[in-house]
Every structure is written in C-alpha cells, then in structure tokens.
Amino acid sequence: MPSALPDGEPVPADGALPDEALAGLGTRPFGVYLHVPFCTTRCGYCDFNTYTDLGGLQAGYADAALAELRLAAKVLGRAVPVETVFVGGGTPTLLPPEDLGRLLEGIDEAFGLAPGAEVTTEANPDSVDADGLARLREAGFTRISFGMQSVVPHVLAALDRTHTPGRAEQAVSEARAAGFEQVSLDLIYGAPTETDEDWAASLAAARAAGPTHVSAYALIVEEGTRLGRQVARGEVAVADDDTLADRYLMAEEALGDLGWYEVSNWGSPCRHNLGYWRGGDWWGVGPGAHSHVGGVRWWNVKHPAAYAQRLAAGSSPAHGREVLTAEDRRVEQVLLELRLRTGVPREALRERGAAAADRYVDEGLLAAEGDRLVLTLRGRLLADAVIRDLVD
C-alpha cells in the first residue's frame, strides 16, 4: 500500500456512497482487505504505509478496525457475503492471533462470511511459530503468505530482512502441520548484490519447501525509501532490465509447472487478488487502506492515530475518493486483466488498441484464444509496453 495518498474529492462524514455504486452490490465478488501497518523494522525498499514504534496504537488497532467494519455495514446497508479476506501489512502477525480472530468475527458480523471463504494473512517467517500458526488456523484463517524474498544471507541483508536462511521453509512446514492447505511464498529478484546463482538458490529452496503458490516480483526502487536514496547517491546498484528479464525466465523455468495465472504469480490462485484484477468490490479497513465499490474508489487517512480518532468520533476515516468514469473502468480492465492467464476480451479494446493487438499477435507477444488476448512468455517480459499500447 503506497505511503502517498492523492487528495481526491471529499468523502461524506458518514462515508455514504452514491446510490449507483450500491446498485450492483452483491452481483460482483466482494472481499475485505485489512491493513495492519506495524513492523518490527522497516525494510529499505518498502514504500508501504507502515510504522515501527507506535506503542498503544498497535494494542488498540483491532478495536479501531472493528469500528470501521461497523461503519462499513451501515454504509452498504445490506448483507454482502464476503468471499475473500486478506490481511496485509506491515506485518499482520505482530498482532496476537486472538486479535486477528476478533477481526474475522467482526467481518462475519458486519457482512457474513460466505461458505468456503478464502481467508489469508501475510506473515514474516520470523513473526510466527508453530503455536501461533495453529491458533491462526483455529481462528479461521485458511491461507498464509510468507515473505521469503531470498535464502541468501547477503541478499536478505541488502533487503533489510530479519529472518535467517531456512526459516521460511521451516515456517511452511509448520503451517502445513497447523492445517493450512494453502501456503504461499513471496520472492524478490534484482536486489543489490544478488547474482544469478543466488536467485537460482532461492527458487530451488522455495520449490523444495512445497508451497501451493509462489510470487516472484522484481525489486522496484521507490523514491523516498532508504534504498531509493542509496541508489540516487550511487552507493548501491540494482539489476538492469536485461538482468531482470533473465531472472524472470529463470523463475518461469523453476515455477512453470505450477502454472502461471498472473504475470508474477504461479500456483493455486489467490482468489482475493483475482478480485482486484477482475474489477470486483472490496472494503479496505485500516490506515491508508483503499476500497472500491461499484466504480467508486476511496482511501483512508494514513496515520493510525488519525484513523483511530476519526472512528472514535463516529466519522469515516476516508481521506478522499474518486468516481470512475466508464472509460476509466475500461482502461483499468485492460491494464489488469491482460496480466492474467485468462487475458482480456478483445471487445475491451478501442480501434488503435485492437490494431496494436493484431501486430503483437503477429510478433508473438500475444496469443488469440477465442475472443480473448493472452500474453505469451515473450509478451510477459514486455508486459508493460504491450499493455500501454493496448489501452490506447
């Protein structure tokens, strides 16, 4: 979750949404995102809305989030079965499992959890143990995603990760023993000092751990982060585009048999993220969290203190919002769905985008599968450029 927030247009104090946004509620997948903005340390590459020393605000976070859930139930005005829950951060598992369980109960009370709902939490490998994982599973979590990033000590150090090599694989085993059927590992490639051999070792370790899902993202140097300042001063170097392309091909070779379903994701799909990519509805709870319902997108104030104060006063914690036009939604459909293995329908393209698509099919960057256009492996390497031309 980016740390910078746009102003947008004002949000009513009670958080009310336009009638047209609520009209189709329940006809699209509905999820809840819970942002837990606390970490023990801040990674140098991280641009998310996180805090490392907030004392009592962390202890009182669950109560503030429950207040937003009650507000959300009033705003939506009807039961909307929640198909997916995703608790992200920050490091959600810095909260006690009992607090996370209370939040699930709050979601169920506010909306109702759909039968078979996917309930995910992120976790750092060193923020959980076997007992805590068992308590999370007992609380109702069905899926867990560990931030592995690398297994190489000097790469972990370059990323400011605090867990030791081997801990992520052990955490996968503990999660399995606790009853989690869906376990994900997140990897980052292109970090300072990382070599091809380092990346190969991380991929091999991730596969050997036996997760059901693996994400592999290229490191992005964000302005304003410690890493961004180091790169700007010439103190460290990160991988260039050709190296990143080679590392992606290595990931595809190592993970391809799991099956890619999004450009950077392989294995059993995360249903919650699919909801984002396919234009579903979700309510984002927590400081800086973003929401989307029926073409209206809004975002909460960033700081946990301001967030809690708004809710204590009975007001919406939203900082601003925007109402998407039909063209905005079409562009977002192309931007997001083309990243998926299922691709984007040709009918979503305008004339110039359709002409570009035909050219890319001829060049082998896109494949036509019925009425949908899907990135090939070569196309995935150039996804940003392809997508940019197709939205035109």
Residue pairs with C-beta under 8 A, 6 or more apart in sequence:
1 35
1 48
1 49
1 88
1 288
1 289
1 290
2 47
2 48
2 49
3 47
3 48
3 49
3 224
3 288
3 302
5 288
5 299
5 301
5 302
5 319
5 320
6 299
6 320
6 322
7 319
7 320
8 298
8 299
8 319
8 320
8 321
8 322
9 320
9 321
9 322
9 323
10 320
11 298
11 316
11 318
11 319
11 320
11 321
12 316
13 315
13 316
14 71
14 74
14 75
14 315
14 316
15 71
15 72
15 74
15 75
15 316
15 318
16 75
17 75
17 76
17 293
17 294
17 296
18 294
18 296
18 323
20 294
20 295
21 293
21 294
21 295
21 296
21 323
22 76
22 77
22 293
22 294
23 294
24 294
25 76
25 78
25 80
25 281
25 293
25 294
26 78
26 80
26 81
28 279
28 280
28 281
29 83
29 84
29 271
29 274
29 275
29 278
29 280
29 281
30 80
30 81
30 82
30 83
30 111
30 275
30 280
30 281
30 282
30 283
31 82
31 83
31 84
31 85
31 86
31 272
31 275
31 280
31 281
31 282
31 283
32 69
32 82
32 84
32 85
32 86
32 107
32 111
32 282
32 283
32 284
32 285
33 85
33 86
33 87
33 88
33 272
33 282
33 283
33 284
33 285
33 286
33 289
33 290
33 291
34 65
34 85
34 86
34 87
34 88
34 92
34 103
34 285
34 286
34 289
35 49
35 88
35 89
35 90
35 284
35 285
35 286
35 287
35 288
35 289
36 61
36 87
36 88
36 89
36 90
36 91
36 92
36 94
36 95
36 286
37 48
37 49
37 50
37 51
37 89
37 90
37 286
37 287
37 288
37 304
38 50
38 51
38 52
38 54
38 58
38 61
38 89
38 90
38 91
38 94
38 95
39 50
39 51
39 52
39 89
39 90
39 91
39 94
40 52
40 91
40 94
40 127
40 162
41 52
41 160
41 162
42 50
42 52
42 160
42 226
43 159
43 160
43 161
44 159
44 160
44 225
44 226
44 227
44 230
45 159
45 160
45 188
45 191
45 219
45 220
45 221
45 222
45 225
45 226
45 227
46 222
46 225
47 222
47 224
47 225
48 89
48 90
49 90
49 287
49 288
49 302
50 89
50 90
51 57
51 304
54 304
54 305
57 304
57 305
57 308
58 94
58 95
58 304
60 308
61 95
61 99
61 286
61 304
61 308
62 95
62 99
62 100
62 102
62 103
64 304
64 307
64 308
64 311
64 312
65 103
65 106
65 285
65 286
66 102
66 103
66 106
67 311
67 312
68 285
68 286
68 311
68 317
69 103
69 106
69 107
69 109
69 110
69 285
70 106
70 110
71 311
71 316
72 110
72 111
72 283
72 285
73 109
73 110
73 111
75 316
76 111
76 283
76 293
79 111
79 112
80 111
80 112
80 281
81 111
81 112
81 113
81 114
81 117
82 107
82 108
82 111
82 112
82 113
82 114
82 117
83 114
83 117
83 118
83 271
83 275
84 117
84 118
84 119
84 120
84 271
84 272
84 275
85 104
85 107
85 113
85 117
85 118
85 119
85 120
85 272
86 120
86 121
86 122
86 270
86 272
86 273
87 100
87 103
87 120
87 121
87 122
88 122
89 122
91 122
91 123
91 124
91 127
92 100
92 121
92 122
92 123
93 100
93 121
93 122
93 123
93 124
93 127
93 128
93 132
93 136
94 127
97 132
97 135
97 136
97 138
97 139
98 135
98 139
100 121
100 136
100 139
100 141
101 135
101 136
101 138
101 139
101 140
104 113
104 119
104 139
104 140
104 141
107 113
113 119
113 140
117 142
118 142
118 143
118 182
118 270
118 271
118 272
119 140
119 141
119 142
119 143
120 141
120 142
120 143
120 144
120 145
120 182
120 270
120 272
121 136
121 141
121 143
121 144
121 145
122 144
122 145
122 146
122 147
123 144
123 145
123 146
123 147
123 171
124 146
124 147
124 162
124 163
125 146
125 147
125 148
125 163
125 167
125 168
125 170
125 171
126 162
126 163
126 164
126 167
128 136
128 171
128 174
129 174
130 174
130 177
130 178
133 144
133 171
133 174
133 175
133 177
133 178
133 180
134 178
134 179
136 144
136 178
137 178
137 179
137 180
141 180
142 180
142 181
142 182
143 180
143 181
143 182
143 183
143 184
143 270
144 175
144 180
144 182
144 183
144 184
145 183
145 184
145 185
145 186
145 213
145 215
145 270
146 168
146 171
146 172
146 175
146 183
146 184
146 185
146 186
147 161
147 168
147 186
148 168
148 185
148 186
148 187
148 202
148 206
149 155
149 156
149 159
149 161
149 186
149 187
149 188
149 191
149 202
150 156
150 159
150 161
150 187
150 188
150 191
150 194
150 198
150 202
151 165
151 166
151 168
151 169
151 201
151 202
151 205
151 206
152 165
152 194
152 198
152 201
152 202
153 165
154 193
154 198
155 191
155 193
155 194
155 198
155 202
156 163
156 164
156 165
158 191
158 192
158 193
158 194
158 236
159 188
159 191
159 219
160 226
168 185
168 205
168 206
168 209
169 205
169 208
169 209
172 183
172 185
172 209
172 210
172 211
173 209
175 183
176 183
176 210
181 212
182 212
182 213
182 268
183 210
183 211
183 212
183 213
184 211
184 212
184 213
184 214
184 215
184 267
184 270
185 206
185 209
185 211
185 213
185 214
185 215
186 214
186 215
186 217
187 202
187 203
187 206
187 214
187 215
187 216
187 217
187 251
188 216
188 217
188 218
188 219
189 199
189 202
189 216
189 217
189 218
189 219
189 239
189 244
189 247
189 248
189 251
190 218
190 219
190 238
190 239
190 243
190 244
190 247
191 219
191 238
191 239
192 227
192 236
192 237
192 238
194 239
196 246
196 247
196 250
199 247
199 250
200 250
200 254
203 216
203 250
203 251
203 254
203 255
204 254
206 214
206 254
207 214
207 254
207 255
211 267
212 267
212 268
213 258
213 265
213 266
213 267
213 268
213 269
213 270
214 255
214 258
214 265
214 266
214 267
215 264
215 265
215 266
216 248
216 251
216 255
216 264
216 265
216 266
217 264
218 239
218 244
218 247
218 248
219 238
219 239
221 227
221 228
221 231
221 238
222 228
227 236
227 238
230 236
231 237
231 238
239 247
245 381
248 380
248 381
249 377
249 381
251 266
252 260
252 377
252 380
255 266
255 267
256 266
258 266
258 267
259 266
259 267
259 341
260 266
260 341
260 380
261 267
261 269
261 274
261 340
261 341
261 342
262 269
262 273
262 277
262 339
262 340
262 341
263 339
263 375
263 380
263 383
265 273
272 282
274 280
274 340
275 281
275 282
276 282
276 336
277 336
277 337
277 339
277 340
278 336
278 337
278 340
279 329
279 332
279 333
279 336
280 292
281 292
281 293
281 294
282 291
282 292
282 293
283 291
283 293
284 290
284 291
284 299
284 300
286 300
286 307
287 300
287 301
287 302
287 303
287 304
287 306
287 307
287 317
288 299
288 300
288 301
288 302
289 299
289 300
290 297
290 298
290 299
290 300
291 297
291 298
291 299
295 323
295 324
295 329
296 321
296 322
296 323
296 324
297 321
297 322
297 324
298 318
298 319
298 320
298 321
298 322
299 318
299 319
299 320
299 321
300 307
300 317
300 318
300 319
301 307
301 310
301 317
301 318
301 319
302 319
306 317
307 317
310 316
310 317
311 317
324 332
330 348
331 391
333 344
333 348
334 344
334 348
334 349
334 353
334 387
334 390
334 391
335 387
335 391
337 343
337 344
337 345
337 348
338 344
338 373
338 375
338 383
338 386
338 387
338 390
339 375
339 383
339 387
341 374
342 372
342 374
343 369
343 372
343 373
343 374
343 375
344 372
344 373
344 390
345 371
345 372
345 373
346 354
346 357
346 368
346 371
346 372
346 373
347 371
349 357
349 373
349 390
350 392
352 392
353 389
353 390
353 391
353 392
356 389
356 390
356 392
357 366
357 373
357 390
360 366
360 379
360 386
360 389
360 390
361 367
361 368
361 373
364 376
364 378
364 379
365 375
365 376
365 378
365 379
365 382
365 386
366 373
366 374
366 375
366 376
366 379
366 386
367 373
367 374
367 375
367 376
368 374
373 390
375 383
375 386
379 386
